[in-house]
Amino acid sequence: MVDWQQAELSPRWRALAEYAEKLTLVPQAMSELDLAPLRAQGLSDAAIHDAIQVIAYFNYINRIAEGVHVDLEPDMPAPPRR
């Protein structure tokens, strides 16, 4: 759960994780081509839409939490500093 790239994920979950990472880090670089791996794993357009909504919500709420300096849960590791 700390590093999805090291996790043993199914091809479907790996495609979703790769998509989520790109949408999170470089949303301006997203294109129609980014949907192909998701569709190849059997995700419908409705499922992809749902995934985008979840990814966007987590990004949104994390930015709010960081903006107001919400304390982490005691068992959560601190995020890496860039």
Summary of the structure (lengths in Angstrom):
residues: 82
radius of gyration: 14.4
end to end distance: 19.7
largest distance: 39.9
contacts: 153
relative contact order: 0.11
helix: 65%
strand: 0%
